[in-house]
Amino acid sequence: MITLQNKSLACDFDDVTGRLTQIRRGSLTLPFCGLAFDFGCNEKMATGLLQYESMLDFRTWNLPAIQPTGRTFSLIPKEILKEEDALHITYELAHTVVKLSFALYQNSLKADITITNRTDAPLYLNGCAFVLGLDRISDVTFDYPANTPIVHCEASQLKPLEPVSTGLINFATHTSLPEGDFNLLFIDGTEKWGCGTYRDDTATHYVYNAGLEADLAGGASLSVGSLYLLPCAPEDGNPYLQIRDFTEGLGFLPHTDGVHTGVMYSCHPAGTMDSNFPRKDDLFAYADSLPALKAMGIDHVWLLPVFEHNENGVYHSNDQSVIDERYGGEAGCKYYCDKAHALGMTVLFDYVPHGPAPDFPVAKDNPEWPSKRRDGSLQDEWECVSMDYNHPGYQEYTAALVHDHVKRFGVDGARIDCAMGGLSNWRPYGNNRPSGNSVLAGVHITEAIRNGFLRGGKPSFILPENFNPLPNYYHCTDIFYGMNLYRAFVELEPLLQTAPASYAAQLTDFLEREALITPAAYRKLRFLGNHDTVSWVWQSKRAVDCYGTGGAKALFALISFIDGVPMLYQGDEDPSLYGGSGENLTAYFTALFRHRKQHLPAGSNTTTYLHTGTPLMAFIREPGTDDSVSAAYDCLGSGRVLVLINLSDKEEQYPLPAAARFLAGSSDTTELSAVAPYGYKLFSITEEL
């Protein structure tokens, strides 16, 4: 037996096979049946643990699949080399040498994989999976905090070799055992990855499958991400909080000097995407709607793209330096921004960095910027090129474009379309590998757009369309694009009418875990729909059509009172704006946002969730400590606020603390502790609940 040990944990390995057999931390002992690996090499899997999957035709949203074969990892190492606090296990395969390296890092065991081409010819690699085996099935419960599926899964209830995979890129997996817990964290700064968990007859297997794509030259080597295994003994405290603490220890921290509070409204002068933009207003005329939005409580207006575009739609920009004449051109844009600023509102442009159609100058005159397929032809998506966000020329072009908009119009911030990167570039810039045009590139283009605003003297106000909860983006994101919560709403949708207590319990659990694993200062965008979800993906309809008007109002209250920035999509307040019918909710939102601003603690980003066992969502908004929040966007309240939201069509009761003082609510009820159907109430409290 070989043991790596420090003051926090001890890790045992078989001295013949190199297999990880157990990890001990405090009172907790975890039994393992090894950490294995697999990867695609010349269109075949190297060890056969997973099925081969080509990624050549992947779109930007595709993640590598988790498809186990049931085969066992039986390779015998060529060499096992132990250092003081590290272990290197080398395997020789037909075309490659693979080094699996373990190292003790704080209270974790870190694992890395290095693949070396042992031949003279290039090797086509795709995918690289870490496969960790927990040597038990019974009493194993795992979950993916802040991701979907949102349920806690029992390994013993899974069908053999049928994985539970995440809907979004997932960096953290939590497992609960009777003896304690452990977390798995995977960090890859280059490419996206798939994540899933499955069982066979004897073990529970955890897979992180990096979307590696590369032609590895003869004799060359590459590495793919790092896997961290964090045991959590009962005496160590909350295992979810340990995820937050550990990622902060790795250096993944959000900055706090930007704009990240207020209420947002997403819109376009031509109307809404689900009604095919029927209004045809320009920005001169559309500016007339700003006073009404301000009166409703809107602080920030996110304009869908108003750049010159072809007939395929607003997200098919030909040249983002030009404001389309259909929307009033440069003069109309300046007029709109000036009017918003006069009202104390900010304006976000929606940048579309994936690129234009291939025959437009930005792509045509810069042939080294668009990504290429393996045969050298242009990668394309949505009939547009897929730009390589890693190219410094394209980064500088984008930063200069943004800076110019700041100078010309005073634009304040950016929502960034396709901020998770583009398609793999098989003619990459410099030493980047093809799959680097993913997570690495997404961070680079987000940084470039942020730099454009900073050059113009604006505070950072960046909302990248990165709906994967990844630490990689913390440092360059002011507001996280909370599609993960929207996906939780979609997953729970049927329960709102049939089992509202179960709906409230599962949603509370999801939000609580999300809050525990993410940095306290990381702000999130909260929405029930956006231009995509109301028109063509997921629910493909409005919240009022999914949940009924009452249910939608309750959920709108929820996203307005939990931490983060609530966002409405144009027409949520008035269905006539998208050709719908039903109740005009303008008065409801006006009161809702007024209550938010008057009563929630100033600068707070902390929500403490309470488990009621009823259809009531209950949580406490704690006093804020973020002194960097701009006073222009600060809430006015202070102290602890108890929020109650009824997710059912029947009146519900809550046992209020003795000193609770009523602040506001959506409707009056005869009893202070009663909450009307789909209603909400806010109370000032002083004692712990």
N, C-alpha and C positions, 0 to 999 in steps of 0.2 A: 504494500500500500504506500502511496505517495500522498503527503499531506501539505497543503498550503495553509498557513495559519497566521493570523495577527490577533490583536487584542479584541477584535469584533467578532470574528468567525473562523471556523476551521473547515476546510474542504478536502475531502478524501477522493483519491483516484486509484483505480486498479493499475498496478505497476507493470502489467503485461499489455493490456488493451488500451490503457490511457483513459478508460471510461470513468466519468464522474459518477461516484457511487453515493455520496451523501454530503450534506452541508449541515453544520452545527452552529447555532447561535443561541446563547443563553440556554433556556429550557427547551428550545425547539431543535429537533433533528428532522431533516428532510431527506427521504430516500430517492435517489435518481438512478435511471438506467442509461445514463450517458447523454452527452450533447453531440448530435450527429450533424451532418451537412449534406446538401445536394445542390447541384447546379447543372444548367444546360451547357453542353460542350459539343459543338458541331452537330446540333439538333438531336442529341441524345442526353439523357440524364446520367450524370457521372456515377451516382451510387444507387439509383433506382428507388429511392424512398418516395419520390413524388413523380407524378406523370409529367411528361414533357408538354410544354405549352409555348408555341411561338408568340412573340410579342411584336412582330414586325408590323402587324396591322392594328395594333392597339390605338385607341383614341386617348385623349388626355385624361379622361375619367376612368379608364380601365386600370385595375390593379391586378398584379400577379395572383393567380388562383392557388388555393391550397387543395391539392388533389392527391391524397396518400394512396400508395399502392399496397400497403400491408407488408412490404419487405422489411427486413431488419438490417441494421447497420452492422456489418461483420468485418469491416476492414481492420487489419492488424497494422499498427504503426511501424514505419521504417525506423523512427527514432523518437525517444522521449527524453527531453532535456529539462531538468529542473534547475531553476535559479532560486534566489532567496525568497522572493515573493511572486514567482511566476512559473508557469509550466508550458512548454512548447512541445506539441505532438505533431510529428510530420508523417504524412501518408503519401505514398507513391501510387498514382493512378496511371492509366494508359498514356495519357497525353499531358498530365499535369502533376505537379507536386503541391500538396495542400498542407499548409501549416495552421493548426488550430491552437491558438495561444490563450492561456488563462492567466489572469493577474488579479491580485487582491487590490481592490480600490475602495478605500474607506470601509463601509459596512456591506460591500457587494463583492460578488465574483464577476469579473469582466471577461467576456469572450470575444475574440477577433478571429477572422478567417482571412488568410492570404493565399491566393491562387497564383502559381507560377507555371508558365508554359515551358515544359521540358523538351519541346521539339523545336525545329528550325522554322516551321511554317506557322502562320497565324492561326489562332483558334477562335472560332465564333462562340462567344459565351452569352448566355442569356439566363437570368435568374440566379439567385444564390440564396439558399435557404438555411437558416439555423433551426434545428429540430431538437428540442429539449424534452427528454422523457422523464416524467415523474412516476416512480415505480409504485403506483397504486391508482385505483379507480374509485373505490368506496370512500365516501365522505369528502370528496373533492368538489368544491364549488368554485367556479371561476366567473369573472365578469370583465367587461371592457369599460372602465370608467370614462365618461364623456364621449362615448361612442355608441354605435348601434351594432348588434341588438342591445337593448338596454337591460335585459333580464339577467338574473344570476342563474347560471347553467350548472346543473349537476352532471358530472362526468358519467356517473353510473346510468343516467337516463339517456345518454346518447347512443345511437346505433353505431356499431363498430365501423370505423373508417369513414364516417360521415361528419365532416368538420363543421363547427360553428365559426363562420368567418365574419369579420367586421365589414360594415358598409363603407367606412371611411378609413383612410390611412390611420393606423393605430400604433401609438408608441408604448402604451402601458397596458399590461394584463395583470389583474389581481386574482389571487387564489386564496380561498379560505379553507383551512383544515381544522379539525377539532383541537389540534395541538398548537395552532398558530396560523400565520399567513405568510405568503411570499408574493413579491411583485417581480414581474419581468418588464424591463424597459429596453426598447430598441431605438437607437439613434443612428440615422444614416443621413449625412449631410449632402448626399449626392443625388440619389434617386428615390422615387416613391417605392412603397412595398405593400404586400398583402400580409394579413395576419389571420390566423385561425387556430382552433384547438380541436383535437379529435382524440378518440380512445381506440385501443385495440383490445385484445383479450386480457392484458395484464397491466397496461400503463396508460397514463394520460399524456398526450404529446402536444407541445406548444410549438407553433411554426411561425417564424417571421421570414417572409420570402421577398428579398430585395429585388426590385425590377432592373437588375443589372443588364445592360446591353453593351457589348464591346467586341472588337476584334483584337485579341491579345497577341501581340507580336512574339516571335520566337525568343525565349529567354526572359521575357518581361513578366512582371508581377503586378497584381492589383489586390486591394482590400475592399471589403464591403461592410460598412457599418460596424456597430458594436452592440453586443447584447449584455445587459447588466442583470444579474440575479440578486435580488435583495430579500433575504429572509427577515421576517418580522415576528419575533417572539412576543408572547402576550405582554411581557413587561416593557416592550418597546413603544407602546402607545398605538395611536390610530395608524393603520397601515396605509391608508390613502394619503394622509398628511406626509407620510414618509416619501411618497412619490414626489410631492411638491418640493420637499426639502432636498431630495437627492438631485432633482433636475436643476434647482437653484445652485447646488454645489458644483454642478457641471458648468455653470456660467450662463445658463439660459434664464435671463431676467428681462422683463419688459422695461422700456424707458417710461418715465412718468412726466415728461416735460411737454407733452403734446396736448391736443384737444381730445377729450375722451368722455365727455358728459353731454347731457342734453337730450333732445328728441329729434329724430330724423324723419324726413319725408322723401320718398323716391318717386320721381315723376319725369315727364317729358312734355314739351309744348304741343306735340302732335297727338297726345292722348296716351292710352294704355296699350300694352302689348297684347293683352287678351281680347281687346276690341280692334286690333290691327291699326292702331294709331289713326283714329278717324277725325281728330279735331283740326289738324292742319294749321294750328296757330304758329305764329313766330314768337320770338322771345320778347318783343315789344308788347304784344298782346298778353302773353302768358305772365308777364310781370304783374299784371293787374290782379292775379290770384295770390300774390305774396302777402298782402295785408290780412287776408282771410286765414292763410296758413299761420301767420304770426299770432293772430287772435286765438287760434285753436291751440297754440302752445308749441308750434314747431320752431326749432332752433337752427336746424341744418337742412338744406335742400340738396339732395343728390340727384343731379340731372343725368338721366340716361344719355348716351352719346349724342352730341349735337354737331359732330364734325361732318365734313363732306363725305357722303356715302352713296353707294349705288342703290339700285332698286331692291336688292336682297334684304335691306333693312339697316337699322341704325347701328348694329354691331358689325357691319361690313364697311368700316371706314376706309376711304381711299387715301385721305391725307388728313391726319389729325391736327395739322397746323392751321387748317382752314375751317372756319365755322360755316356750316352749310347755309346758303342763301335762303333755303326753305325756312330757316329758323331766324332770319333777320341778319345773317352774316355777322361780321365783327361788331358793327354798331349795335345790333340787337343784343348780342352777348354782353357787351359793356353796359348797356342800359339795364339789363336784368340783374347783373352782379351789383351794380351801383345801387339799385333799388333795394336789393336784399340787404346790402351792408347798411343802408340808411335805416332799415328796420331792426338792425342788430342781429341779422341772420348771416349764416355762412353758406357758401356754395361749393359743392364738390362736383368736379368733372368725373366722368366715367371713361377712363382710358382703356384702350383695347390694344394691348401690345402684341397680341399673337400675329398681327400683320394684315395687310390688305390682299386683295386679289393679285395674282402674280404679275399682271401686266401694268400695274401702277408704279410710278417712279420710285417710291420708297423701297420696294422690293426689286424692281428691275434695274435700278441704278446702283444697287448695293448687293451684288450677287453672292457675296460672302456671308450676308446676314441670314438669309432663310435656311432652314434645316433641310437636309438631304436624306433620301432613302439610301439603302445599301448600294443601289445601282447608280447613284449620283443624281437621280431625278428629284424634283422638289417634293418635300413633304407638304401635304395640304390637309386642311380641316375646315369645314364650313365654306368650302370653295375659296379659301384664303391660304396664303403661305403660313408656315409655322416658324416664326422667327426664333433664332437661337439667342435667348436672353443672356447667355454667358459671353456673347461677343462684346468686347469693350466699346467698339464703334457704335453698336446699337444701344448700349447702355448710355453712352454720352449723348447720342441723338435724342434719346427719350428724356434724359435729365434736362437738356437744353430746350426741348419742346415744352416741358412743364414750366420751366423758368420763364419762358416767353409768355405763356398764358398768365402767369402771375403778374408780369409786367404790363401786359395789354389789358387784362380784365380784372385783375385782383382776385382771381379764383383762390379759394382757401384750402382745398384738400382734394383727395382723390379716392374714388372707388376704382379698383384695378381689376378688370376682367381677366379671367384665365391666369390668375396670379400664381397658380401651382406649376407654372412652366408649360412648355409645349411638347411637341413630339420629338422623339429621339433624333439627334443629328449625327448622321454617319460621316460627316465631314466637319467635325467639331473644331472650335477655335482652340489653339494651343494644345495643352496636355489634357484637356477635358475628354471624358469618354462620351459616347453617344447618349447614354442615359443620364448624363449630367444636365441635359436640357429639361430637367424635371424639378426636384426640390431645390437643388443648388441654383438653377437658373431662376426659379420663382423668387427666391430670396434676393437674387441680384437685381431683378427688374423692380422689385418692391423698394429696394434700397435706392435705385437710380431715381425713381419717381419721388421718393421722399427727399432725396438730395436736391431735386429741382425746386421743391418748395422752400427748403432751408436756404438755398442760394438767394431766393427771392425775399428772404426775411420773414417768411411765414412760419408759425409754429407747426410742428408736425401734426398732420391730420390725415392718416393713411388707413384705408379700409380695403385691404386686398381680398379678392375673392379666393381666399384659401379657407375652405370650410373643413379642412382636416386639422384637428387639434394637435399641432406639432410644436414642440419647443423651438424648433429651428427659426420660427417666425417671430418669436416674442420681441426681439430687440428692434424690429422695424415695423411693428404693427401697433397703431393706436387703438383700434377697435377690431376685435376678432370677428370675422364673418360667421355668425353662429348658426350655420346650417346643421350642425349636430343637434341642437335643440329642436330645430324644425323637423329633422328626421325622427326625433323622439315623439313629437306630436303626431307625425304620420303613423308611426308604429302603434301608438296608443289610440288613434282616432276611434275605432269601433267601441271602445270601452266608455267613452264620455256619455253616451246615451244609455248603455246597457248596465254598466257597473261603475258609476262615478266614484265610489269610494276606492275601488281598485285603481282607477285612473289616477286619483289624487295621490295614492300611496306610491305607485310606480314613478310618477313624475317627480314627487318629492325626493325619492331615492336617487333618481338620475341627477337632479339638480344639486343635491347634497354632495354626491360623489364628484361631480364636475367642479364644484366650488372647492372641495378639499384638495384636488390634485393640481389645480392651476394656481399661478401666483396671485396673491391677494390683490395686486394692483393691475391685473390684466383685465381690461374692459371688453365686454362682448356686445355685439349687435343682437338684438332680440326681435324676432318678427314671426308672424303667422303666414307670411307669403311675400314673394317678391315677383319681379317681372317674369322670371323663369317659371316659378312654381304655379302661378295663376294661369299660365298659357300653355306649357307643353311638357313639364316634367312633374313627377310625383303626383300630387293631388290634381294638378291641372285645373284648379278652380279656386274661388275665393273662400276665405275662412268662414264667412256667413253661410256659404253653401255646403261646407263640410260639417259644421258644428251647429247650424242654426244660429239665429241672431243672438239668442241668449247665451249659448255656449261660447260663441265668438267673443262677445263682450266680456265674459269672465276671463277668457284667455288673453284678451287684449289688456285687461287689468293686471293679469299675472306678469306679462312681459314688461309692463310699465312700472311695477313695484319691486321686482327682484333686481339684483345688481345688473348693470349694463345700460345700453342705450336702446330704447324702444324705437322701432321703425315702422311706419305705415307705408304701404304702396298706394299710389294714386288711385283713388276710388274707394279705399277701405272706409273712408268717412262718408262717401256719397255714391251709392251704386249707379246713379245715373251717369257718372263720369265714364263708366265702361259699358254703358248700355244695359245695365242690370236694373232690377227693381227691388224694392224692399225699403227698410227703414233708413232714413238719413241719420247717421251717427255723429254728425259734427258736434252737436251739443254734448253728447256723451264723452267724446274725446276731449272737448274743451274742459269739462269738469275733471276728467281723469288726469290730464296733464297738469291742471292747476293743483290738484291734490298732491300729485307727485312733487311738484316744485315747492309747494308750501310746507309739506309735512315730512318728507324723507330727510334723513340726516345729511347735512351738507358735506359734500366730498366723499360720501361713503361708497365703498365698493364691497361691503360685507353683508352677506345674507346668512342668517342662521335659520335652518329649516326645522320645523316641528312636525312630528308624526301624529296625526289626529285619529286615524282609523275610521274617518268619516269622509264624505265628499268635500270637506273643507280643506283647502290649502292654507296652511298657517306658517308664517315665518316672521322673523324679527330683522328689521334693518338696523344695524348697529351704527353708532356714531363714527364719522369718518376721521381719518388722521392724515389725509392726503392734502398737505398745504400747497401743493403745486397746481391744484385745479384752478383754472381761471375763474375769477369771480363772475365773469359774464355768463358762465354756464353752470354756476353753482346752484344747488338747491338751497332753499331758505331755512329748512328745519334743522333741529338739533335734538340730541337725545335718542332714546331707543323707541322704535315704532313697531308695534305689532300689527301685521297685516293679515286679514282673513278674507279669503275668496271662496265663494260657494260654487262648486262645479256641478251642482245638480239643480233640477227644476223644483225642488222642495226646500222650504225653510230649514236651516240647520243651526244648531246651538253650539256655542263654544264656552268652556268654563273660564271666564275672564279672571285675571288676578285682581285682588281687592282694590289696588290703587290705579287700575286702568282708567284712562281719561279718553273719552271719545273725541276724535279729531275730525273725521270726514267719512263719507260713505256714498255709495251710488244711489241709495234709497233709504227712506226711513222705515224702521220696524218698531213694533210696539215694545219690544224688549231689547235692551242694550246688547245682550249676549247673543241675539238672534241675527242671522245673516239671511237676507232675502234670496230667493232663487236666482242664481247666476249673479248675485250682487257681491259687493265688497265693503269692508269697513276697516278703518285705521284707528289705532289707539296708541296713546302715549303711555309707556310703562316704565317702571323703575326697577322692579324686582326680576330675578331670574325665573324662568319658566322650566 
